[in-house]
């Protein structure tokens, strides 16, 4: 009688619509080294739709040694074939194909994501995750041609309760509530009413609204407490709930930040997202505030009061705003997306990625970094350049370290860094391009999480590089 | 790079999501022996991350199937699988003693705490990891470092007033909790906050009318014509009242016939009942209901779990383990131990490695005063054991079990009930009995490990050097924010308390000279009860 839904534990994270996107996605893996395979494994298990694996090599002894997903009795077979078979065996829902070729034309088909495994890759048409592991160091680079996220899923849900700027009906309701009555009545006044009344009282006494942190959290708090003077402590739960939610009284401008960070491109009509943004700007111009979202928090009060607030007062306004907003969208966006958009207005996010080509030519300078990860990034650039010149990785031989040091100095000049510690140069020479499954496991895990974000268009993916330092188990994110 | 450790013996507790990832990483390693233990069987909802299992393994032992799968993938890794709970008979301290390190790949706090206690007493190195959705962490514990139990994590369970649940729900969560009470009180025979009288349990109509019909609710529901519905299939639209009743009556009837049941979040029938009851109650109170998945999630306190996070924390765990194994100067190493957390903060750091706080000197899992004894429980009387212990420690004593005084030298009357009982009337024969000893005058704390040994009528003790130094610390929990780093004086004192890894306690026959009183404040460790995390309700 066990649950038949094997995706149960993950649908809770990204929802049924996220799962649908995952199940319809096509992913291309270029290269069968451990880190990329590890990433793909973490996508196959949750049920990615279709995988294409491309690799020109056959299985050798060293693959058996460092790659769990290559069984020991497959020496001489195509790596792409072996890995695909192993991965598909893990999840019957997933389909795929393999190609043993040197040059694969990615432009012929559509991919929702390309995983470039242990190689730099400059394609700009698709979502891309580049991965590299080198000894105890790992690097992940994300690129997306278009990254506008509605469902950013912040850690703390923000509510738009219009306490500071109530709409007409709400203001009338707030003003109709008197703080006189028996204990049962007083202890069930909803905290939003308490916050509103406290704001009015504060304004009456001081001639202005609280603005600084100290005014909000000290003076304003005192005003709230003054409203329940004489009430025994055990009946003041709703007043303390108001104190816990003081910030709700001042968050009416949150949406401005997220709206201003978004640039509208020229041909608005092509993209639903820009239709929504442009409709939002019009809406704000007309109404002075964005459309009201449905999210309404739990609060201490009588059930009838709660239902009245949520369904009648806020609910009616939500519906009214929705209709007005829907009209501004001119039938270019479906209702479900509009509702999703309205619920997330406070947290919209857009990312413009630098391309790989831009990064290779000139990475952004990083001024304050508090760990070694930046140094490892410069060193990874350096060993890659060494490889491009010599077609092999640097060893601990003296000639190699000298040559690498020259490259390192050049890379340092490129990003305006004076020098990097010799110990790190020696350490990276010790690796000689070794690929460890332990590092692949960490980096592959993180890569697949970013992959899910790019594919489902939920959460905020990193922008744009993550460096993992296995020597100290630490990781940092840079925009290069 | 070669990972050959022919002298190292490892125990991995738990073969679930993290366990599978651990086995993947060590698949190219060599150990003397690699034991894995898990009491669970494979369920379909495991398959999205526990990749050593396939659909056809459903219902089979996780540890046995994992060992079988790994035989092909890693023939050199000598896996020995145990299909049992780690705290069940046969897995006592003597079992643990053979291992150099323990890997915890667990999903619950109780078992972690148990393994931690045993390993702290034996001086076995532990690595631990946990994951929840995109977040996770890995930690290492060893004698002398902070241990798993040092700083208990505050419970995040939200509390709800009973009257809200019973008669004034204002959101859907309240209704889910109500439905859960309905389930456990009707089908599990548990005591709860609902009134379960005044109806005929064998008559579904009578039960329905009792709980969903009534003047006191804003919207009383009458029974309507309905067809029984065996499975929830309304993801696309809201179901009608007829359909809700169809689900409720089907689920009620089935569950009522099954008899005594524990709520299982993975059992569709159980969830169907919770869902229908919740939805009906929401209509009773005109509350907007959540969808099926959310209701299921709330009812089961289900933790999100995905392969990617497990893969990260498992690798962090093994990195900790390797640096322990390869570091020969272990005494120095464990002082430098730190904890790594993988977090999705949206800020720059993705993996944070935090310097571990010092051990909590009042933590009774890892302080280093330890006393051991093996006697025949069927022969030795409580009074004899206590008297000998008093001699050994040279002190009058109190004994407290579960906050209840069962032995008190200052009040002889209290002792009469148990003084002439044999030990087997208080303690189980086949388990380690871990008793925490604490002096009333707060002079020192000690752990007393009591084991049964047939034929051992003579009472003997072994112990570390009992010291009172630890209690001179202030409780760091109260000072955590101010001083996370201990003072030089405290460190000096801690060093003086003599930390010794004890694998053969018989060797340490050091008598203590301090005046002591003994409190026993923990029950013998039995198989941790399946912890049903029902929301706490204050009446």
Interface residues (C-beta under 8 A of the other chain):
Chain A: X1 X2 X3 X4 X5 X6 X7 X8 X9 X10 X11 X12 X13 X16 X38 X41 X42 X45 X46 X47 X65 X66 X68 X71 X72 X89 X90 X91 X92 X154 X155 X298 X299 X301 X302 X303 X304 X306 X307 X310 X311 X434 X436 X437 X438 X439 X441 X442 X444 X445 X446 X448 X449 X452 X459 X460 X462 X466 X468 X470 X472 X473 X474 X475 X476 X477
Chain B: X1 X21 X24 X25 X27 X28 X43 X44 X45 X46 X47 X48 X49 X51 X54 X55 X58 X72 X73 X75 X133 X134 X168 X169 X170 X171 X173 X218 X235 X266 X267 X268 X269 X271 X285 X286 X287 X288 X293 X297 X302 X303 X304 X305 X306 X307 X308 X309 X310 X311 X312 X314 X315 X316 X318 X319 X340 X344 X346 X348 X349 X350 X351 X352 X353
